[in-house]
Amino acid sequence: MLPTENRLRRREDFATAVRRGRRAGRPALVVHLRSGATDPHAPGESAPPTRAGFVVSKAVGGAVVRNKVKRRLRHLMRDRIDLFPPGSLVVVRALPGAGDADHVHLARDLDAALARLMGGGAR
């Protein structure tokens, strides 16, 4: 489970990451990254933590399948959250194939998308 301070919750933050960030797509998911975005809601001068959010639509499957995909993605992102610069916004959008993908396949797709984004690859 992701710690509370690393969860993306506001609609505006999701929109910022998706509309203004870079993206990398894989067969099971798409990752949107807004690097070093400042959080206008965070008090103080300290750098805000990296926050991640997940979008899993009904196209992925029923409620049980969607929740399973979200749990897997949260677990995978928990281990990778420190890779991002402070203040980054990350949105992981699951595609319909994610419902049939196992944990290893999701991890491989997530790692490939993150490597492309962190390596400076284009959309």
All heavy atoms as an XYZ file, in Angstrom:
932
protein
N       0.848     -1.179      0.000
C       0.000      0.000      0.000
C       0.894      1.242      0.000
O       1.901      1.283      0.687
C      -0.877     -0.026      1.248
C      -1.896      1.059      1.290
S      -3.112      1.003     -0.003
C      -4.322     -0.036      0.706
N       0.495      2.229     -0.747
C       1.231      3.487     -0.772
C       0.953      4.296      0.493
O      -0.190      4.344      0.953
C       0.782      4.328     -1.971
C       1.412      4.052     -3.311
C       0.744      4.904     -4.380
C       2.882      4.308     -3.298
N       1.970      4.935      1.052
C       1.726      5.820      2.199
C       0.786      6.967      1.809
O       0.707      7.352      0.639
C       3.123      6.346      2.539
C       4.076      5.391      1.929
C       3.381      4.822      0.729
N       0.097      7.515      2.765
C      -0.884      8.570      2.520
C      -0.290      9.763      1.788
O      -0.903     10.309      0.874
C      -1.489      9.037      3.859
O      -2.057      7.911      4.516
C      -2.566     10.079      3.633
N       0.920     10.172      2.155
C       1.521     11.350      1.530
C       1.909     11.112      0.072
O       2.173     12.059     -0.655
C       2.730     11.841      2.326
C       3.896     10.895      2.356
C       3.856      9.906      3.514
O       2.852      9.881      4.255
O       4.835      9.161      3.664
N       1.934      9.863     -0.373
C       2.292      9.549     -1.756
C       1.091      9.244     -2.634
O       1.252      8.816     -3.767
C       3.252      8.353     -1.803
C       4.583      8.669     -1.189
O       4.976      8.043     -0.221
N       5.289      9.640     -1.723
N      -0.111      9.485     -2.138
C      -1.313      9.197     -2.922
C      -1.812     10.445     -3.627
O      -1.913     11.518     -3.033
C      -2.420      8.660     -2.016
C      -2.075      7.326     -1.433
C      -3.236      6.787     -0.646
N      -2.767      5.684      0.186
C      -3.387      5.272      1.269
N      -4.490      5.869      1.658
N      -2.901      4.272      1.955
N      -2.139     10.270     -4.881
C      -2.699     11.348     -5.693
C      -4.214     11.261     -5.555
O      -4.810     10.226     -5.858
C      -2.265     11.153     -7.147
C      -2.414     12.300     -8.105
C      -1.628     13.513     -7.636
C      -1.907     11.881     -9.467
N      -4.857     12.351     -5.104
C      -6.293     12.292     -4.823
C      -7.120     13.343     -5.553
O      -8.279     13.103     -5.862
C      -6.514     12.455     -3.330
C      -5.977     11.293     -2.551
C      -6.565     11.299     -1.161
N      -6.146     10.112     -0.467
C      -5.568     10.109      0.707
N      -5.357     11.235      1.324
N      -5.222      8.984      1.281
N      -6.569     14.504     -5.774
C      -7.355     15.599     -6.357
C      -7.487     15.462     -7.864
O      -6.533     15.138     -8.559
C      -6.705     16.940     -6.030
C      -6.766     17.270     -4.572
C      -6.314     18.707     -4.346
N      -6.447     19.039     -2.952
C      -5.453     18.962     -2.091
N      -4.259     18.579     -2.475
N      -5.644     19.274     -0.828
N      -8.661     15.748     -8.350
C      -8.933     15.679     -9.783
C      -8.002     16.598    -10.565
O      -7.517     16.244    -11.643
C     -10.394     16.060    -10.022
C     -10.776     16.049    -11.461
C     -12.205     16.534    -11.652
N     -12.465     16.617    -13.071
C     -13.585     16.232    -13.619
N     -14.549     15.735    -12.885
N     -13.752     16.343    -14.910
N      -7.726     17.777    -10.023
C      -6.846     18.734    -10.701
C      -5.438     18.171    -10.862
O      -4.767     18.422    -11.858
C      -6.770     20.057     -9.928
C      -8.086     20.741     -9.689
C      -8.783     20.229     -8.427
O      -8.117     19.934     -7.420
O     -10.014     20.099     -8.471
N      -4.975     17.426     -9.863
C      -3.638     16.836     -9.933
C      -3.581     15.730    -10.985
O      -2.595     15.608    -11.711
C      -3.217     16.303     -8.567
C      -3.062     17.409     -7.537
O      -2.848     18.571     -7.945
O      -3.153     17.113     -6.333
N      -4.637     14.921    -11.065
C      -4.708     13.909    -12.124
C      -4.681     14.595    -13.491
O      -3.949     14.191    -14.393
C      -5.991     13.075    -11.996
C      -5.890     11.910    -11.060
C      -6.188     12.056     -9.715
C      -5.511     10.666    -11.518
C      -6.108     10.986     -8.852
C      -5.429      9.581    -10.666
C      -5.734      9.746     -9.319
N      -5.482     15.647    -13.633
C      -5.552     16.363    -14.913
C      -4.215     16.991    -15.271
O      -3.793     16.964    -16.433
C      -6.645     17.429    -14.858
N      -3.517     17.548    -14.298
C      -2.207     18.147    -14.547
C      -1.224     17.105    -15.054
O      -0.498     17.342    -16.027
C      -1.659     18.799    -13.261
O      -2.557     19.836    -12.864
C      -0.281     19.383    -13.481
N      -1.187     15.960    -14.410
C      -0.248     14.909    -14.815
C      -0.571     14.394    -16.212
O       0.331     14.177    -17.027
C      -0.270     13.763    -13.810
N      -1.851     14.223    -16.514
C      -2.232     13.659    -17.805
C      -2.075     14.686    -18.924
O      -1.571     14.371    -20.004
C      -3.683     13.122    -17.742
C      -4.175     12.724    -19.118
C      -3.752     11.929    -16.792
N      -2.477     15.917    -18.683
C      -2.466     16.926    -19.751
C      -1.109     17.584    -19.961
O      -0.744     17.935    -21.076
C      -3.502     18.001    -19.455
C      -4.906     17.487    -19.569
C      -5.907     18.602    -19.391
N      -7.246     18.055    -19.402
C      -8.228     18.477    -18.639
N      -8.017     19.484    -17.809
N      -9.408     17.931    -18.702
N      -0.362     17.795    -18.892
C       0.899     18.540    -19.001
C       2.136     17.671    -18.857
O       3.243     18.154    -19.034
C       0.930     19.640    -17.948
C      -0.131     20.675    -18.188
C       0.016     21.818    -17.232
N      -1.051     22.770    -17.455
C      -1.504     23.579    -16.540
N      -0.983     23.563    -15.335
N      -2.473     24.419    -16.816
N       1.946     16.421    -18.493
C       3.090     15.537    -18.309
C       3.429     14.765    -19.570
O       2.737     14.841    -20.584
N       4.513     14.026    -19.477
C       4.903     13.139    -20.581
C       4.269     11.787    -20.339
O       3.919     11.459    -19.208
C       6.425     13.022    -20.626
C       7.077     14.358    -20.932
C       8.580     14.270    -21.029
N       9.161     13.515    -19.932
C      10.164     12.659    -20.062
N      10.713     12.452    -21.223
N      10.634     12.020    -19.024
N       4.155     10.982    -21.398
C       3.548      9.671    -21.227
C       4.341      8.614    -21.965
O       5.034      8.901    -22.939
C       2.101      9.672    -21.682
C       1.934      9.722    -23.172
C       0.472      9.479    -23.576
N       0.405      9.524    -25.017
C      -0.198     10.448    -25.712
N      -0.812     11.423    -25.084
N      -0.199     10.420    -27.018
N       4.211      7.408    -21.463
C       4.830      6.245    -22.094
C       3.820      5.111    -22.024
O       3.287      4.810    -20.947
C       6.118      5.863    -21.392
N       3.539      4.506    -23.153
C       2.547      3.448    -23.212
C       3.173      2.079    -23.394
O       4.225      1.937    -24.015
N       2.532      1.100    -22.817
C       2.897     -0.300    -22.948
C       1.600     -1.072    -23.207
O       0.513     -0.503    -23.074
C       3.577     -0.809    -21.667
C       4.817     -0.045    -21.254
C       5.939     -0.075    -22.250
N       6.330     -1.442    -22.537
C       6.971     -1.821    -23.634
N       7.305     -0.938    -24.534
N       7.287     -3.070    -23.826
N       1.669     -2.347    -23.534
C       0.430     -3.081    -23.846
C      -0.599     -3.119    -22.719
O      -1.799     -3.108    -22.988
C       0.931     -4.494    -24.162
C       2.330     -4.298    -24.622
C       2.862     -3.132    -23.838
N      -0.174     -3.145    -21.465
C      -1.127     -3.266    -20.361
C      -1.430     -1.945    -19.663
O      -2.411     -1.859    -18.929
C      -0.617     -4.272    -19.331
N      -0.590     -0.909    -19.872
C      -0.807      0.333    -19.142
C      -0.130      1.511    -19.821
O       0.704      1.345    -20.701
C      -0.303      0.205    -17.694
C       1.105     -0.334    -17.459
C       2.138      0.763    -17.534
C       1.157     -1.006    -16.111
N      -0.536      2.702    -19.395
C       0.068      3.954    -19.833
C       0.454      4.716    -18.574
O      -0.336      4.812    -17.631
C      -0.910      4.800    -20.683
C      -0.291      6.136    -21.055
C      -1.345      4.046    -21.917
N       1.675      5.255    -18.548
C       2.139      6.022    -17.397
C       2.306      7.477    -17.825
O       2.950      7.766    -18.834
C       3.482      5.472    -16.864
C       3.959      6.312    -15.687
C       3.344      4.017    -16.465
N       1.707      8.388    -17.060
C       1.833      9.827    -17.268
C       2.692     10.372    -16.134
O       2.454     10.062    -14.963
C       0.461     10.512    -17.229
C      -0.481     10.022    -18.272
N      -0.593     10.607    -19.503
C      -1.360      8.989    -18.259
C      -1.512      9.963    -20.207
N      -1.985      8.979    -19.473
N       3.683     11.200    -16.478
C       4.593     11.749    -15.473
C       4.732     13.244    -15.652
O       5.069     13.733    -16.724
C       5.977     11.087    -15.594
C       7.100     11.693    -14.762
C       6.825     11.511    -13.279
C       8.431     11.066    -15.141
N       4.486     13.960    -14.588
C       4.744     15.406    -14.520
C       5.875     15.570    -13.517
O       5.681     15.480    -12.307
C       3.487     16.139    -14.060
C       3.669     17.607    -13.819
C       3.621     18.391    -15.076
N       3.588     19.804    -14.727
C       3.928     20.741    -15.541
N       4.286     20.442    -16.769
N       3.894     21.988    -15.179
N       7.086     15.773    -14.009
C       8.269     15.816    -13.150
C       8.344     17.095    -12.341
O       8.164     18.187    -12.872
C       9.538     15.712    -13.984
O       9.629     14.463    -14.590
N       8.635     16.941    -11.054
C       8.919     18.076    -10.187
C       7.836     19.114    -10.113
O       8.126     20.271     -9.838
N       6.603     18.756    -10.349
C       5.508     19.717    -10.258
C       5.348     20.146     -8.812
O       5.424     19.342     -7.900
C       4.208     19.108    -10.759
N       5.150     21.428     -8.603
C       4.961     21.920     -7.246
C       3.503     21.753     -6.851
O       2.598     21.860     -7.671
C       5.348     23.402     -7.135
O       4.556     24.157     -8.060
C       6.819     23.600     -7.440
N       3.287     21.509     -5.598
C       1.944     21.306     -5.073
C       1.469     22.596     -4.421
O       1.993     22.986     -3.378
C       1.943     20.162     -4.066
C       0.558     19.861     -3.518
O      -0.427     20.428     -4.029
O       0.463     19.060     -2.577
N       0.486     23.284     -5.014
C       0.020     24.538     -4.431
C      -0.705     24.324     -3.107
O      -0.908     25.259     -2.348
C      -0.935     25.095     -5.491
C      -1.381     23.910     -6.264
C      -0.242     22.937     -6.234
N      -1.083     23.080     -2.794
C      -1.817     22.795     -1.569
C      -0.895     22.463     -0.402
O      -1.351     22.370      0.727
C      -2.773     21.620     -1.793
C      -3.648     21.814     -2.993
N      -4.657     22.742     -3.027
C      -3.643     21.233     -4.210
C      -5.245     22.707     -4.215
N      -4.644     21.796     -4.943
N       0.397     22.253     -0.678
C       1.337     21.865      0.371
C       1.861     23.100      1.107
O       2.374     24.019      0.487
C       2.496     21.079     -0.218
N       1.744     23.115      2.428
C       2.274     24.254      3.189
C       3.778     24.132      3.376
O       4.346     23.047      3.315
C       1.552     24.133      4.523
C       1.271     22.681      4.659
C       1.044     22.167      3.260
N       4.429     25.256      3.586
C       5.847     25.250      3.912
C       6.751     25.295      2.699
O       6.309     25.306      1.560
N       8.041     25.308      2.978
C       9.062     25.435      1.942
C       9.645     24.095      1.508
O      10.404     24.034      0.567
C      10.200     26.325      2.453
C       9.779     27.754      2.704
C       9.457     28.495      1.420
O      10.130     28.261      0.408
O       8.531     29.304      1.433
N       9.340     23.020      2.217
C       9.944     21.728      1.888
C       9.399     21.208      0.562
O       8.284     21.528      0.150
C       9.654     20.713      2.998
O       8.269     20.474      3.076
N      10.210     20.399     -0.101
C       9.801     19.832     -1.380
C       8.664     18.830     -1.145
O       8.757     17.985     -0.255
C      10.979     19.130     -2.038
N       7.605     18.931     -1.922
C       6.488     17.996     -1.737
C       6.905     16.591     -2.166
O       7.770     16.419     -3.027
C       5.399     18.561     -2.646
C       6.115     19.370     -3.655
C       7.359     19.890     -2.988
N       6.296     15.574     -1.593
C       6.646     14.210     -1.962
C       6.093     13.857     -3.347
O       5.176     14.506     -3.846
C       5.973     13.359     -0.883
C       4.820     14.184     -0.438
C       5.275     15.618     -0.557
N       6.654     12.849     -3.944
C       6.123     12.320     -5.194
C       4.793     11.663     -4.889
O       4.651     10.963     -3.887
C       7.090     11.267     -5.775
O       8.317     11.916     -6.067
C       6.528     10.650     -7.031
N       3.806     11.912     -5.748
C       2.482     11.330     -5.540
C       2.064     10.535     -6.771
O       2.337     10.943     -7.891
C       1.463     12.418     -5.227
C       1.745     13.060     -3.878
C       0.815     14.173     -3.549
N       1.035     15.254     -4.509
C       0.084     16.064     -4.938
N      -1.147     15.932     -4.510
N       0.359     17.018     -5.798
N       1.400      9.409     -6.536
C       0.972      8.529     -7.619
C      -0.514      8.238     -7.496
O      -1.049      8.110     -6.394
C       1.757      7.222     -7.590
N      -1.169      8.138     -8.657
C      -2.581      7.800     -8.715
C      -2.813      6.779     -9.807
O      -1.987      6.605    -10.709
N      -3.954      6.112     -9.740
C      -4.246      5.021    -10.656
C      -5.630      5.187    -11.245
O      -6.568      5.562    -10.549
C      -4.138      3.683     -9.923
C      -2.811      3.527     -9.242
C      -2.644      3.903     -7.924
C      -1.720      3.056     -9.937
C      -1.411      3.800     -7.301
C      -0.482      2.946     -9.331
C      -0.334      3.318     -8.014
N      -5.739      4.895    -12.549
C      -7.011      4.957    -13.250
C      -7.253      3.575    -13.842
O      -6.484      3.119    -14.694
C      -6.983      6.019    -14.372
C      -8.301      6.031    -15.126
C      -6.653      7.389    -13.814
N      -8.308      2.915    -13.358
C      -8.651      1.583    -13.848
C     -10.138      1.614    -14.189
O     -10.991      1.593    -13.302
C      -8.339      0.496    -12.797
C      -8.619     -0.884    -13.373
C      -6.896      0.596    -12.342
N     -10.447      1.678    -15.479
C     -11.838      1.824    -15.910
C     -12.550      0.475    -15.997
O     -11.938     -0.587    -15.874
C     -11.885      2.514    -17.271
O     -11.455      1.621    -18.279
N     -13.838      0.530    -16.260
C     -14.639     -0.681    -16.398
C     -14.240     -1.515    -17.608
O     -14.583     -2.679    -17.688
C     -16.119     -0.333    -16.484
C     -16.691      0.119    -15.169
C     -18.183      0.341    -15.282
C     -18.749      0.791    -13.953
N     -20.199      0.994    -14.045
N     -13.506     -0.904    -18.541
C     -13.033     -1.659    -19.698
C     -12.033     -2.743    -19.288
O     -11.837     -3.719    -20.006
C     -12.385     -0.725    -20.713
N     -11.411     -2.582    -18.134
C     -10.445     -3.566    -17.641
C     -11.166     -4.826    -17.172
O     -10.656     -5.933    -17.321
C      -9.589     -2.967    -16.511
C      -8.702     -4.006    -15.860
C      -8.749     -1.828    -17.051
N     -12.338     -4.678    -16.593
C     -13.096     -5.829    -16.111
C     -14.079     -5.416    -15.046
O     -14.308     -4.229    -14.812
N     -14.636     -6.409    -14.389
C     -15.581     -6.155    -13.311
C     -14.883     -5.591    -12.091
O     -13.665     -5.397    -12.066
N     -15.649     -5.358    -11.040
C     -15.119     -4.723     -9.830
C     -13.990     -5.535     -9.207
O     -12.989     -4.968     -8.759
C     -16.244     -4.530     -8.811
N     -14.117     -6.843     -9.182
C     -13.087     -7.682     -8.571
C     -11.781     -7.573     -9.354
O     -10.700     -7.425     -8.773
C     -13.566     -9.149     -8.503
C     -12.448    -10.063     -8.035
C     -14.769     -9.271     -7.589
N     -11.870     -7.609    -10.665
C     -10.686     -7.517    -11.517
C     -10.057     -6.140    -11.404
O      -8.829     -6.008    -11.274
C     -11.044     -7.837    -12.986
C      -9.860     -7.608    -13.898
C     -11.546     -9.262    -13.103
N     -10.879     -5.082    -11.418
C     -10.350     -3.719    -11.301
C      -9.620     -3.518     -9.983
O      -8.533     -2.940     -9.943
C     -11.475     -2.688    -11.440
C     -12.057     -2.603    -12.818
C     -12.906     -1.367    -13.016
N     -13.858     -1.083    -11.972
C     -15.121     -1.493    -11.948
N     -15.582     -2.249    -12.933
N     -15.921     -1.162    -10.974
N     -10.201     -3.993     -8.897
C      -9.555     -3.843     -7.597
C      -8.263     -4.646     -7.518
O      -7.286     -4.188     -6.918
C     -10.507     -4.249     -6.475
C     -11.569     -3.209     -6.239
O     -11.303     -2.016     -6.385
N     -12.763     -3.638     -5.891
N      -8.241     -5.813     -8.129
C      -7.015     -6.621     -8.143
C      -5.908     -5.898     -8.903
O      -4.758     -5.839     -8.447
C      -7.289     -7.984     -8.790
C      -6.071     -8.884     -8.851
C      -6.415    -10.252     -9.394
C      -6.736    -10.159    -10.869
N      -6.853    -11.477    -11.508
N      -6.253     -5.289    -10.046
C      -5.268     -4.542    -10.837
C      -4.769     -3.340    -10.051
O      -3.562     -3.071    -10.012
C      -5.862     -4.126    -12.199
C      -4.957     -3.147    -12.924
C      -6.123     -5.355    -13.062
N      -5.663     -2.617     -9.390
C      -5.248     -1.454     -8.589
C      -4.327     -1.865     -7.445
O      -3.319     -1.192     -7.191
C      -6.468     -0.721     -8.021
C      -7.162      0.166     -9.027
C      -8.224      1.000     -8.383
C      -9.478      0.178     -8.234
N     -10.661      0.984     -7.868
N      -4.652     -2.949     -6.767
C      -3.790     -3.422     -5.676
C      -2.403     -3.776     -6.187
O      -1.393     -3.432     -5.570
C      -4.413     -4.634     -4.985
C      -5.510     -4.303     -4.012
C      -5.862     -5.487     -3.124
N      -6.057     -6.725     -3.850
C      -7.222     -7.142     -4.352
N      -8.297     -6.395     -4.217
N      -7.307     -8.294     -4.983
N      -2.346     -4.472     -7.310
C      -1.054     -4.848     -7.880
C      -0.245     -3.619     -8.278
O       0.959     -3.541     -8.019
C      -1.249     -5.758     -9.093
C      -1.670     -7.152     -8.719
C      -1.880     -8.015     -9.933
N      -2.159     -9.391     -9.543
C      -2.495    -10.332    -10.379
N      -2.609    -10.069    -11.671
N      -2.731    -11.555     -9.945
N      -0.900     -2.651     -8.917
C      -0.193     -1.446     -9.350
C       0.293     -0.622     -8.155
O       1.399     -0.085     -8.180
C      -1.080     -0.607    -10.268
C      -1.343     -1.199    -11.646
C      -2.376     -0.368    -12.397
C      -0.061     -1.322    -12.443
N      -0.525     -0.517     -7.115
C      -0.097      0.212     -5.912
C       1.113     -0.459     -5.276
O       2.057      0.214     -4.858
C      -1.237      0.284     -4.888
C      -2.214      1.394     -5.134
C      -3.075      1.663     -3.918
N      -3.762      0.488     -3.433
C      -5.019      0.164     -3.722
N      -5.732      0.945     -4.507
N      -5.567     -0.915     -3.224
N       1.096     -1.777     -5.227
C       2.224     -2.507     -4.654
C       3.493     -2.283     -5.478
O       4.569     -2.056     -4.920
C       1.898     -3.997     -4.585
C       3.027     -4.830     -4.086
N       3.377     -4.876     -2.760
C       3.897     -5.635     -4.738
C       4.417     -5.673     -2.615
N       4.751     -6.156     -3.800
N       3.366     -2.347     -6.789
C       4.520     -2.132     -7.660
C       5.046     -0.707     -7.538
O       6.257     -0.483     -7.509
C       4.151     -2.436     -9.110
C       3.878     -3.904     -9.434
C       3.259     -4.024    -10.813
C       5.154     -4.716     -9.329
N       4.160      0.270     -7.468
C       4.577      1.667     -7.405
C       5.217      1.995     -6.059
O       6.109      2.841     -5.988
C       3.384      2.588     -7.668
C       3.778      4.033     -7.819
S       5.008      4.337     -9.095
C       4.006      4.216    -10.540
N       4.801      1.323     -5.000
C       5.379      1.571     -3.683
C       6.896      1.363     -3.696
O       7.644      2.121     -3.083
C       4.731      0.643     -2.659
C       5.263      0.828     -1.256
C       4.702     -0.185     -0.317
N       5.142     -1.517     -0.733
C       4.716     -2.646     -0.193
N       3.822     -2.608      0.761
N       5.162     -3.805     -0.604
N       7.347      0.352     -4.423
C       8.776      0.063     -4.490
C       9.529      1.002     -5.427
O      10.748      1.070     -5.380
C       8.998     -1.377     -4.952
C       8.403     -2.390     -3.988
O       8.288     -2.065     -2.788
O       8.051     -3.495     -4.438
N       8.807      1.720     -6.284
C       9.444      2.557     -7.303
C       9.258      4.054     -7.069
O       9.755      4.869     -7.835
C       8.889      2.185     -8.677
C       9.304      0.782     -9.105
C       8.351      0.229    -10.159
N       8.755     -1.081    -10.631
C       8.486     -2.220    -10.005
N       7.820     -2.208     -8.860
N       8.879     -3.377    -10.504
N       8.557      4.441     -6.026
C       8.208      5.850     -5.806
C       9.440      6.717     -5.561
O       9.448      7.909     -5.875
C       7.180      5.981     -4.653
C       6.424      7.299     -4.742
C       7.831      5.833     -3.298
C       5.316      7.292     -5.702
N      10.506      6.121     -5.030
C      11.716      6.891     -4.742
C      12.545      7.193     -5.985
O      13.508      7.956     -5.912
C      12.584      6.148     -3.721
C      11.911      6.056     -2.365
O      11.120      6.970     -2.038
O      12.175      5.085     -1.631
N      12.192      6.630     -7.121
C      12.926      6.876     -8.368
C      12.647      8.261     -8.942
O      13.426      8.763     -9.744
C      12.555      5.823     -9.421
C      12.847      4.362     -9.088
C      12.273      3.455    -10.174
C      14.335      4.147     -8.933
N      11.541      8.868     -8.544
C      11.100     10.125     -9.129
C      11.631     11.316     -8.353
O      11.835     11.238     -7.148
C       9.570     10.185     -9.152
C       8.942      9.060     -9.914
C       8.433      7.958     -9.265
C       8.881      9.100    -11.292
C       7.862      6.925     -9.954
C       8.313      8.058    -11.997
C       7.798      6.971    -11.329
N      11.823     12.462     -9.041
C      12.214     13.678     -8.326
C      11.101     14.121     -7.375
O       9.925     13.859     -7.636
C      12.409     14.712     -9.437
C      12.278     14.004    -10.726
C      11.729     12.649    -10.476
N      11.433     14.781     -6.272
C      10.401     15.256     -5.349
C       9.400     16.166     -6.072
O       9.770     16.954     -6.930
C      11.187     16.046     -4.308
C      12.571     15.520     -4.398
C      12.777     15.109     -5.817
N       8.139     16.007     -5.713
C       7.097     16.830     -6.300
C       6.511     16.294     -7.591
O       5.636     16.922     -8.178
N       6.961     15.141     -8.038
C       6.452     14.577     -9.284
C       5.031     14.046     -9.094
O       4.659     13.601     -8.007
C       7.345     13.432     -9.766
O       8.617     13.904    -10.096
N       4.271     14.104    -10.171
C       2.932     13.531    -10.204
C       2.955     12.386    -11.203
O       3.360     12.567    -12.354
C       1.900     14.570    -10.644
C       1.808     15.844     -9.808
C       0.806     16.806    -10.433
C       1.420     15.527     -8.386
N       2.521     11.210    -10.784
C       2.522     10.022    -11.638
C       1.111      9.469    -11.691
O       0.485      9.244    -10.647
C       3.473      8.934    -11.089
C       3.511      7.733    -12.022
C       4.860      9.481    -10.851
N       0.605      9.248    -12.900
C      -0.696      8.607    -13.078
C      -0.469      7.354    -13.908
O       0.093      7.421    -15.000
C      -1.714      9.544    -13.771
C      -3.007      8.796    -14.090
C      -2.012     10.743    -12.897
N      -0.907      6.224    -13.384
C      -0.817      4.954    -14.096
C      -2.233      4.589    -14.534
O      -3.117      4.413    -13.693
C      -0.222      3.842    -13.207
C      -0.147      2.537    -13.979
C       1.141      4.247    -12.682
N      -2.431      4.517    -15.852
C      -3.743      4.194    -16.411
C      -3.700      2.775    -16.969
O      -2.915      2.473    -17.863
C      -4.101      5.189    -17.510
C      -5.483      4.997    -18.081
C      -5.895      6.164    -18.959
N      -4.863      6.640    -19.851
C      -4.788      6.303    -21.138
N      -5.660      5.497    -21.668
N      -3.819      6.807    -21.885
N      -4.516      1.914    -16.409
C      -4.551      0.522    -16.844
C      -5.381      0.410    -18.129
O      -6.451      1.002    -18.244
C      -5.151     -0.356    -15.758
N      -4.882     -0.339    -19.077
C      -5.589     -0.598    -20.330
C      -6.366     -1.912    -20.198
O      -6.129     -2.691    -19.268
C      -4.582     -0.658    -21.474
C      -3.809      0.648    -21.722
C      -2.764      0.447    -22.815
C      -4.751      1.777    -22.081
N      -7.300     -2.184    -21.113
C      -8.117     -3.397    -20.994
C      -7.321     -4.692    -20.822
O      -7.764     -5.604    -20.131
C      -8.922     -3.405    -22.289
C      -9.074     -1.966    -22.617
C      -7.770     -1.333    -22.200
N      -6.133     -4.787    -21.380
C      -5.326     -5.989    -21.235
C      -4.773     -6.211    -19.845
O      -4.301     -7.305    -19.518
N      -4.821     -5.203    -18.988
C      -4.265     -5.325    -17.632
C      -5.058     -6.296    -16.778
O      -4.512     -6.900    -15.849
C      -4.219     -3.960    -16.958
N      -6.329     -6.482    -17.077
C      -7.143     -7.404    -16.298
C      -6.696     -8.842    -16.440
O      -6.832     -9.645    -15.511
N      -6.162     -9.199    -17.586
C      -5.699    -10.568    -17.833
C      -4.217    -10.749    -17.523
O      -3.726    -11.875    -17.528
C      -5.948    -10.945    -19.296
C      -7.420    -10.901    -19.668
O      -8.257    -11.201    -18.784
O      -7.733    -10.557    -20.821
N      -3.503     -9.655    -17.293
C      -2.057     -9.719    -17.066
C      -1.757    -10.173    -15.638
O      -2.454     -9.794    -14.700
C      -1.432     -8.352    -17.315
N      -0.703    -10.957    -15.499
C      -0.285    -11.360    -14.158
C       0.641    -10.292    -13.567
O       0.971     -9.306    -14.216
C       0.379    -12.736    -14.175
C       1.644    -12.776    -15.022
O       1.928    -11.780    -15.704
O       2.336    -13.805    -14.996
N       1.048    -10.527    -12.333
C       1.871     -9.552    -11.604
C       3.195     -9.276    -12.321
O       3.636     -8.126    -12.413
C       2.126    -10.074    -10.187
C       2.797     -9.114     -9.280
N       2.139     -8.061     -8.704
C       4.081     -9.026     -8.866
C       2.977     -7.374     -7.956
N       4.167     -7.936     -8.035
N       3.821    -10.310    -12.836
C       5.114    -10.166    -13.515
C       4.969     -9.336    -14.790
O       5.803     -8.468    -15.077
C       5.710    -11.561    -13.835
C       6.961    -11.446    -14.672
C       5.980    -12.317    -12.554
N       3.899     -9.558    -15.537
C       3.659     -8.801    -16.777
C       3.424     -7.322    -16.465
O       3.955     -6.446    -17.149
C       2.449     -9.399    -17.509
C       2.192     -8.776    -18.835
N       2.576     -9.361    -20.011
C       1.609     -7.605    -19.166
C       2.235     -8.569    -21.021
N       1.633     -7.501    -20.524
N       2.627     -7.035    -15.432
C       2.391     -5.638    -15.042
C       3.691     -4.974    -14.591
O       3.956     -3.823    -14.938
C       1.351     -5.555    -13.926
C      -0.101     -5.782    -14.327
C      -0.991     -5.793    -13.087
C      -0.567     -4.735    -15.313
N       4.510     -5.700    -13.834
C       5.787     -5.152    -13.366
C       6.703     -4.857    -14.543
O       7.352     -3.800    -14.588
C       6.457     -6.128    -12.407
N       6.751     -5.745    -15.521
C       7.605     -5.544    -16.688
C       7.140     -4.331    -17.495
O       7.961     -3.499    -17.903
C       7.604     -6.804    -17.557
C       8.574     -6.749    -18.702
C       8.670     -8.066    -19.458
N       7.356     -8.600    -19.811
C       6.920     -9.811    -19.445
N       7.665    -10.604    -18.718
N       5.712    -10.216    -19.820
N       5.828     -4.199    -17.699
C       5.304     -3.053    -18.439
C       5.533     -1.747    -17.688
O       5.885     -0.729    -18.280
C       3.820     -3.233    -18.734
C       3.561     -4.108    -19.946
O       4.538     -4.600    -20.553
O       2.385     -4.300    -20.293
N       5.336     -1.759    -16.376
C       5.552     -0.553    -15.577
C       7.017     -0.142    -15.612
O       7.334      1.036    -15.812
C       5.090     -0.780    -14.133
C       5.219      0.416    -13.200
C       4.364      1.583    -13.674
C       4.824      0.016    -11.784
N       7.915     -1.093    -15.449
C       9.350     -0.784    -15.482
C       9.772     -0.235    -16.842
O      10.559      0.704    -16.926
C      10.178     -2.021    -15.137
C      10.107     -2.368    -13.663
O       9.796     -1.462    -12.851
O      10.357     -3.537    -13.318
N       9.249     -0.806    -17.925
C       9.605     -0.335    -19.267
C       9.098      1.089    -19.489
O       9.813      1.938    -20.047
C       9.037     -1.270    -20.321
N       7.872      1.371    -19.048
C       7.319      2.718    -19.209
C       8.095      3.734    -18.367
O       8.402      4.835    -18.833
C       5.841      2.729    -18.828
N       8.435      3.365    -17.142
C       9.185      4.275    -16.278
C      10.599      4.523    -16.825
O      11.104      5.637    -16.752
C       9.254      3.728    -14.845
C       7.925      3.673    -14.097
C       8.125      3.087    -12.712
C       7.259      5.025    -14.031
N      11.217      3.476    -17.342
C      12.555      3.643    -17.924
C      12.516      4.604    -19.100
O      13.401      5.440    -19.261
C      13.109      2.297    -18.366
N      11.474      4.515    -19.902
C      11.336      5.413    -21.050
C      11.114      6.848    -20.581
O      11.724      7.778    -21.121
C      10.171      4.955    -21.910
C      10.002      5.800    -23.142
C       8.966      5.206    -24.045
N       8.736      6.111    -25.157
C       7.707      6.040    -25.965
N       6.828      5.086    -25.802
N       7.559      6.909    -26.919
N      10.290      7.034    -19.569
C      10.019      8.380    -19.069
C      11.226      8.975    -18.350
O      11.555     10.150    -18.537
C       8.829      8.362    -18.121
C       7.468      8.180    -18.758
C       6.403      7.984    -17.700
C       7.128      9.361    -19.648
N      11.881      8.204    -17.534
C      13.016      8.706    -16.767
C      14.257      8.880    -17.652
O      15.126      9.688    -17.334
C      13.335      7.778    -15.598
C      12.179      7.622    -14.625
S      11.572      9.170    -13.945
C      12.820      9.456    -12.726
N      14.311      8.134    -18.745
C      15.441      8.246    -19.659
C      15.304      9.409    -20.628
O      16.205      9.652    -21.416
N      14.190     10.105    -20.571
C      14.010     11.272    -21.438
C      13.409     10.945    -22.788
O      13.461     11.764    -23.696
N      12.827      9.762    -22.935
C      12.213      9.395    -24.210
C      11.011     10.248    -24.523
O      10.342     10.775    -23.642
N      10.730     10.408    -25.798
C       9.583     11.214    -26.228
C       8.306     10.424    -26.051
O       8.291      9.251    -25.754
C       9.753     11.635    -27.678
N       7.181     11.128    -26.265
C       5.884     10.472    -26.192
C       5.858      9.390    -27.191
O       5.268      8.517    -27.380
C       4.769     11.448    -26.514
C       4.555     12.438    -25.427
C       3.369     13.281    -25.795
N       3.151     14.242    -24.753
C       1.985     14.690    -24.414
N       0.919     14.304    -25.005
N       1.854     15.570    -23.468
